[in-house]
Amino acid sequence: MKRTSTARLLPVVVFGAASLHALAQAPPPEKPVHYGTWGVSLAALDKTAKPGEDFDQYVNGGWKRKTEIPADQASTGVGYDVFNRSQAQVRAIIEQAPPASPLGGMYRSFMNEAAVEARDDKPLQADLKRVAGLADKDAFARFMGETNGSFGFTLISAGVGPDPVKPEMNTLFFGQAGIGLPDRDYYLTPTFKPQLEAYRAYIERALTMVGYTEPAKSADAVLAFETAIAKVSWPAADRRDIDKVNNPMSVAELQAFAPGLNWDLYLTGSSIGKRDHSIVQEKTAIRDIAALYDKTPLATLKAWQAFHVADQASPYLSKRFVDSRFTFTKTISGVTELRPRWKRGVGLIDGSLGELLGRAYVDTYFPPTSKAMMTELVANLKTAMGARIEHSDWMSADTKKAALEKLAKMDVMVGYPDKWRDYTALTIDPADLYGNVQRSNRFEWEYQLVDLGKPVDRTKWGMTPQTVNAYNGGLENKIVFPAGILQAPFFDPQADPAVNYGAIGAIIGHEISHGFDDQGRKIDATGAVRDWWTKEDADRFNAQAKKFGAQYNTYEAVPGMRINGDLTMGENIADLAGVLIAHDAYRASLKGAQPPVLDGFTGDQRFYLAFGQAWRGKDRAESLRNQMTSDPHSPGRFRIIGPLRNDDEWYKAFKISAGKYYLKPEARTRIW
């Protein structure tokens, strides 16, 4: 399903969320999943490894030896285990929903493979005809705007989010776009030559399938166009720098700055209309992409658009389209088998009816006791973070005061939103998969546009309740922990407290600390982007951050490719802060008591075992290369090793005084 852009800083029966309980019966209760007797699977350990030599191998080596990555997955591990469990849970809900309900109707439209095969590419033809009929660049600009709520592609992304200057109000964001590969490096570096060649072949194959008379020539032109876009696009590390991407402009100023595109027509097509204010993120890239658009022949632009319409529609067309797309995408992920159809159907519903599904999910799988325990954990972690700020030896008094104010105002959201989305306006037809997806795309885009120019509603969630993840709301100064991630081994009400603090506690600490990482520190308690640190504090912080980033630059996560310490800086800092804060909170929760020794492990050791277990995983090389190019998170192995080698208490817990990743006390990073 096409996902509409968002700011990064940022008879047919219609039902609303309120009627869900009449539509889906609860599945039978399932047996709770536990890891070991107290929260950590000891069978996964490799006790021949030394904790100080390779803690990932020590905690997870036994599991790695006997585990193979499933053919339809790019990776496997604890995160995937919880994700697959959640997918099975929501599948049970969806399959019990009546056919005429939104959940049942969308799922059945996807699962009726015979009907999809019979229609083949017929649903696609109307969209391709529209592309072919675009008479000039102005018509094309308007069409690109329309693709924000439909199948198709745009050179410039648009989205709605809190204004960096007035964070209580939503504004319009523009960002670079236009390339079909995951990152500019796929076009420009020899590392990704196989993927680039597979992409070129896929473009030609798709254009052949939709009837282009010279598909090879058109594919060459499309690839050359996207390569030119890649050359002027910003690297991923620059795109996460708030100072660089915070560029306020009126649309009139933007038209003068980037005259190659008719911005008024693009906004008209996007249903945005005239706008006095916007944030232009990758400023020079957007200017240069508009110039490329101006000089590129209309025929090339049409071939580029036709390919992307077909590409985005392919998952909802006949098998020949699905297989053609998979032949390409598997070169990015490294998987060897397409996911089963039911998994793809569940993914579609998760993206199109997420909160409707989520309401049934939390009713069935997320008890109020779990929410209460998590709320208490978060409060304890915030207290621990406050203590870290107060005792910081590099923060001045004024900066500490402002940091504590930001921490106090940070909203915490656990499990599910207080207000549920209303899906009444979304029409779902059990016999029209293609139309369902198109209408859902439009529905999602209009959901964004409702907020444009209006006050920010901080109660809205950016993830569904069943999502196995968490996030810090940045400009909204909030942290969100969906119910989906609150399962073992991340969170288990029956586990030893040390385990919950070492797993979900470190994740909570991670999200809290994002408010004070290399970018979060540029956002104040209200969500406004401004420099509220003294210069001396910032200099001391930056010196430690640089030292920390240099460590990650040495980690070779896949042969011939090292982690980009600048791209991953914020997440690495949050990983370190998360484990430090969580350990403080665990110690505080003991109230001076000595925890028992279980299976030979002390409380502190169990804390760190749980932390290592939470990042257990194996990845395909192709998937790792993709992640390391465009993802601000380090690979899981180094989310264990990187923070712990800078944690004094980890050394004490396992009596470590030497090893491959040993750091002398004076060489350890002291950010928090």
N, C-alpha and C positions, 0 to 999 in steps of 0.2 A: 504493500500500500504506500502511496506517496505521502510523505510527511510534509506538511506545510512548514514554511520557514519560521523560526522564532529568534528573537534577539538573544545573543549569547550571554552579555554582561549579567552571554541573556549568554379476492380483492385484497389490496394492500392494507395491512393493519398497522397503525402507528401507535406506539406506546411511549409513555414517559417513564422516568426512573421510579416514580411513585408506585407504578403498577407492577414492579418487578416481582414482588413476593407472590403474586398470583400466577407468575409465568414460569418460574423455575423451582422445582422441588429440591430440597437439600439432599445431597448424596448421603449414603450411610456413613457413619463415623469411621475414620480410619485409625489404625493403630499408630500412636505417636512414634516418631523416629528419634532415637537417642544414639549418641556416639560413645561407646564404652560404658562403663558403669558410673562414671562421674563427669562425662562430657567430652573426653578425648579418646580417640580410637588408638589404643596402644599397639594394636597389630600393624598400624601404619608406620610405626617408628623403624628406624634403622639404627640399632644400638651399636653397630660396628663403626658408625660415624661418630666423630667427636663434635659436641655442640659448638665449640669454638672454631672448628675447622670449616664446618658447613652446616648451619642450623637448619636450613631447608631440608638437606639430606637426612639429618638426624630425626627431624619430626615426620617427614613425609617419604623417606627413601623406601621403606617397605611397601608402601602403597604404590609408589612409582614403578617398582620392579614388576608388579603383577597387574598393572593397569594399562590397558590400551585405549586410545582415543576412539570413540565410536565413529563409524564411517561418515555419518551425517553431521558431525560436530567439528568445529575448528579447534576446540580445546576440550578438556574435561577437568574435573576437580570439584572441590566443595561448592563453589558458586554454581557450577552447572548441575550438581546434584540437587541443590535447593531449587534451581530454576526448573529442572525437569519434574520435580515433585509438584511444584506450583502449577506447571502446565497440565499435569495429570489431574490435579484438583479442579482447575477451571474447566477442563474438558468434561469432567463429570457433571458440572453445573450446566454447561452449554448443551450437552447431549440430552439432558432431561427437560430442556426448555421447549415448550410447544412450538410447532412449525410456524405458527402465525405471529409469534413474539419476535421482537427485534433480535434477540440472541439466536433463537432457533431459526429465524428466517435468513439471517446473514450466513450462519453456519451451513445450512442446507443448500443455499445458493452456491457456496464454495464446494461442498462435498459432492454435489450432483455432477460428477465428472462426465457422465454420458451426455448431459445437456450442454456442458461447456465444450466438449468435443464436437458436438453437432453444430454449434454456432461458429466454431473455428475462429476466424478473424473478422467475422461480420460486425461485431460490436465496435471494432477499431476503425472501420472504414469511414464513418462520419467524421471522426477526429482527424484522420489523415486527409480527407477531402478539404477540411477547413484549412489545414496547413498549406496544401497545394494551391488553394485559392487566394492566399495572401498577396495582395497586389503590389505592395511597396514596403519600405522600411517602417513607415508610420503604422501601417496595419500590423506589421510583425511586432512592433513594440507593444501595441495594445494586446496582441495575442499572448505575448510573454507575460504580461500582467495577469491575464486570465488563467494562466497555468498555475498560479498560486493556489487556486481552488480546483484544479483539474489535472488530468494527465498532461504532461509536457514539461518543458524546461525553460529556465530563464537565466540570463547572463548575470542578473543582479538579484540577490535574494531580498525579501522584504519581511519584516516581522514587527511585532508589537511588544514592548517591554517598558519597565520603569525608566524614566528619564534620569540620566546620571546627575543632572544639575538639580532637578526637582523630582526626587524619587517617589513622591506621593502621587505623581501623575504619570500616565502611560504616554509613550511617544512612539514614533515610527523609526525603525532601524533599517539601514541598507547595508548589504554585505556582498563581498565578491562571490561569484558562482560561475556556472558555465562549463565545468569539467565533469566528466562521467566517472573518472577513476578516483580513488579515495583521496589523493593528495597530488599536489604539483610534482613531487619527486617521482611519481610513477611515469611521468612524461620525460623527465629531464635527467635521470640518473641511470647508468647501466645496470644497477641492481635489479631494476624492474623491467628489463627488456622482455622477458617471457610474458609477463602480464600485459605489457603494451602491445605485443604482437597478437596476443589472444583477444585483446580489446578491438584492435583493428579488424581482425577476422570476424568478430561478433558484429561490428558495425556493418560490414559488407553483407554478412549473412542476414541480418535483420532487414536491411534495405532490399535485399533480394526477395525476402519473404513478403514484403509489403508492396512489391511490384515496381521498384525502381529499374529503369531501363539500363543504366550504367552504374550498377552498385559499386563496383571496384573503384571507379573514378570518384564517385561521390564519397565513398568511405575514406579515400586518401584526403579529400578536401576537408571532410569533417575532422579527421585526426589532426591535420595541419592546423586547423582553426583552434581546436582545443589545446594543442601544444603551444600556440601563440598566447592563448589565455593563461596557460600554466606559467609561462615565462614572466608575465607581468603580475602574477598573483603573489600574495605575501606568504612567506613560510609560516608553518603552524606556530612556531615559537613567538613570532611577532603578533600573531592574531589573538594571543591571550594577554597581551600587554594593555591594560586599561588606558594608560596614557596615550598609546598610539591609536587605539580604536575609538576614542571618545572625541569625535569631530562634529560638533553641531553645525548644521547648515539649514537654511531655508531651501525649499525646492527650487526657487528662482536662482539662488546662489549655486545650487548643485547643477542646474541647467547650464549656467555660465562656466562652471568648473569642468563639467563633463558633457560637452555639447553634442557628442556623437550619438546620443540616445534622446528621443523625445520623451522626457520624463513625465510630462502631463498625460500623454497617452498611455504610458506604462501604468501610471497611477489610476487612470480611468479604467483600464482593463482589470486592474487589481481590486476594483470597487472601493478604492481608498479616496479618490477625489482629490481636490486641491488641499495642500498641506503647507503651513507656514514654517513648520519646524521638523527636523529629522536629525538622526545621528548617522553619519556616514562613516562606516567602520574602517575598512581597508582603503583609505582615501585615494592613494595614487593608483592602486589596482583598479578601483572602480572607474577612475578617469581613463585609464589606459584600455580597459575592457570596452568602455563605450567608444573609444577611438577605433578599436579593432572592429567593432560592430559596424561603424560608419563606413569603413573601407572594404568590408567583406561582401562579396557578391550575394545577392538575394538568393540565388540558387543554392549556394553553400549553406546559408542560414536555414533554408527550407529542408535540406537534407539532414542537417544537424537536428532540427526540431522533429522531423518525422522519425528519425532514429530514436530520439529520447521518448517520444510519445509511445512508440512500439515497445521500447525497453521497459518503461514503467507499467505498461498495460500487460506485458507478457505473463506475469504470475496469475492473471485472471483470464487467460486465453487457453487455447487448446495445447495439447502436450508438445507439439512441435515448437511452439513458442517458449514454453516452460523449459524444455530440454536445451534449446539453443542458448537461452540465457544462462542456464546452469553450466553449460560447457565453458562459458567465460568466467562466471563468478567463482567457480571452484579453483581457478588459478589465483584468486585473491585470498581465499580462505584456506585452501589446501584440503578441503573435504573431498571425499570420493563418491559419496552418495547424496542424492537429494533428500531433504527431510521428508518423512511421511506426510501424506496430504493432511491428515488430521492436525499435525503440528503447525502446518502452514495456515490452516483454517483458524486454529486457536490464536495464532499470531495476528491474523487479520482482525479478529474480533477484539483482541487486546488493544489494537491500535485505533479501532473505529468506534467501539462501544465500551471503552475501558472502565469508566466509572459505573456504568450500568452493570457490567460483569463484576466489578469490584464490590458493589454493595452486597451481592449474593455471596461473594467470596469471604468477606469479613464476617458476615452472619454465620457462615458455616465453619470457618477455619481459624478465626482470630478471637479468642475469648477475652472478655473484659479484664480478667486477671492478668493477661499478658500485657495489655495496654497499661495497667496500673504499675506493673513491675518495670516496664520500660520507662514510664514517666519518672519513676523514682531514680532509675539509673541515670537518665539524662540530667536530672537535678544534681545528682552527685558529681557527674562529670563537669557540669558548669561550675560547681563549687571548686573542684580541683583546678579547673582552668583559671578561675579567679585567683586562687592561691599562687599559681605559677606566675601570673602577671604581677601580683603584689611583691613576690620575692625575686623578680627579675633583676639582675645586676646591671643590665644594659639599658633599661628603660628609665627615662626621667619621670619625676613625679607627675607632671602635667600629662604626659603620654599615658602613664598608668591609669590616671583618672579617666581619661577619654576611653581607654580600652575597656575598663571595667564598666563604664556606662554602656558601651556597645554590647558587651556580654550580657548585661542585665536586661537590655531591650531585645535580645535575640529571642524570637518566637520559636517554640518547639511544637512540632506536629507529629503525632505518632499514630500509625495504623491506617487511618483513613481521614478524609476531609470532614469538617463539621457540616458543610453544605454539599449536597450531591448535585451533579450536573443534570439538567433536564434535556432528554433526547426526543421530546415530543415532536419537534420539527423535522426530524430525520426520518425519511421514508425508506423502509426496507421491504423489498419484494423477494420472496423465496425463489422466484424464477428468473431473477435478473442480477447476476453477480457483477457484471461490468457496471451496470447502472448503480448498484448499491455502493460500489467503491467510489464512483464518481460523485455521487451524492454525499458520501461520507467526507470526501476531500473538501467539497464545498462547505459542508457543515462545520468542519474543523477550522477552515479559513475564516468563515463568518464568526465563529466563536472567538477568534483572536480579534477581529475587527471591532467587535462590540466594545472592547476596552480602549480602543484608540482615542486618545484625547480625554479620557475619563480618569478618575482617581483609581489608584492601584488597589485591587482587592487581594489582600495578603492571605486570605483564607483559601484561595484557589491553589490547587496542586499542579505541579509539573510532571508528576508521575502517577500512575494508577496504583490503587491499594495492593494489587497482586504483584507489583514490580519487585524484583530481587535486587534492590539497590537503595541508595539514599542520596540526599543532596543538600547543599547549602545554597539558600536562595539569593546570595550575593547582595544585589541592590535592594532586596526586600528584608535583609537581615533576619533570615529564618532558617531553621534546619528541619528536614522532613525525613521520616523513617517509615516507609510503607510497611504494611503487614507482611508482604511477601518475603522480606528479608528477615523477619522475626521468627525464624525457624532454626532448629538445630542444623549445624553446630554453631551458627552465629548467635542464636539465643535459644536457650532451653530452660524453662522454669524449673525443671527437675535437676539441672546440672549443678555442680559445685560452683559457688559464687566466683571463685577465681577464674573459672572458664568463661562465664558470661562477661566478666570485666575484660578478660584478655581477648575475647572475640568481638561481641557487639559493643562492648565498652570502648575498645580501641577505634571502632568505626564511628561511634558517637563523638569521641574526642577528635577524630579526624575531621568530621563535619563542623564541629564547633570551631576548631582552629583555622578553618578556611577563612574565617572572618579576620584573621590576623596573619595570613601568609603573605607572599611577596606581592600579590595583587589585592587580597582582601584588606590589607592594611591601608589601602588607598581609599577605602569606603568607610564613612563614619557611621555613628549609631543610627542616623536617620536613613541611611542608604545612599547618601549623596557622595559623589566622587570628589574628594578633596584631600589635601595633604594635612593630616592632623597629627603627624609625628614631628618631633623636633628634628632638625637636620642631623644632629649628633646621634640621635636614636636610629634614624634611618641609615646612617653610615655604618653604625655598629651592626645593625641587622643585616645589611647588604654584604658586609664582610663575612659574616657567618654563613649567609646563604650561598655566596660564591664558593666558599670552602666546601660546603655541603654538595653543591652542584658538581664540583670537580671530582668528588668521589664517584658520582653516578656516571660521569663521562668515561670512567675506566671499565664499567661493567659491560662485558660482551655477552648479551643475552642470546644472540644467534650468531653463528660463525661469520666473521667479517663485518659485524654491525654492532655498534655500541649505543648505549642509551644517550639521548640528548638531554643533558642536565638542565638546559634552559627551558626546553619544552615541558619537561616533567617537574620543574622546580616547585610549583605550588602543591602538587599532589605529594611529592616527596617530603616537603616540610610538614604537610598535614599528617602523613604516615608517621613521621617521627613524633610530632606533637601528640597524636592520638594514642600511641603506646605509652608515652610518658605520663600523660594526663590520666589514662585509664589505670595505670599502675598506682598512681597517687590515690585515685578514688577507691581502688580495691583495698589498699592499706588503711585508708580512713574508715572504710566500712567495717573493718575488723574491730574498731574501737579499742585497740590495744591488746586484744586477745590473740593467742597464737593459733593459727589454723592447723588442722591435723595433717599428718603425712599420709598420703593415699598412694598405695602401690609403689612406695618408695620415693614419691615426688612431694616436695614441699609446696606450700601454697604459691610462692613466687614462681617456682618451676612450672606448676600447672597453669599459671597465668600465661607464661611465655609459650608453653606448648600449645595452648588454645590459640594464641596469636598466630603461631606458625601454621596450625591446622587450618585457620580461617583463610589463608592464602594458598592452600594446597592446590596444585594444578599441573597439567601438562598441556603444551601448546604445539600446534603444527608450525613449522618454520615459516611458511607463507603468512600465517596469521600473525606471528610475532613481528615479521617485517612490516606488515600493514600497521600494527599497533604502534611500533616504534617510530613510524614515519608521521603519524597523524594524531595519536592519542596522547593526551597529557599525563596518563598514568604509566608508571613503569610496569614491566612484566612482573607477574606475581612472585616469582622467585626472589626478585630484588626488592619487593615490598616487604619481605621478611628480613633479608640480610641487611639491606641499606639502613633501615632505622635502628635495628638492634645493635649494630656495631658502634653506634653512637650513644647507647643507653647504659649508663654506669650500673644500674640495678640488674640488668641482664647478665653482665659479667660476674656480679656477686652471686646471683642465683645459681649459676652453673660453675662457679669457681674457675673462670676462664682467664688465663694469663698469656696465652699464645694461640696461634692459628692463622689460617690464610687471610681471614678478614679481621684479625685483631687490630685494634687501634689503641695506641697509647693514650692515656687520659688527656694529655695536652693536645692531641690531634683530633679529638672528638668534637663534633659540632655542638655548640651551646646556644641554640635558638630559644628553646623553652625549657 
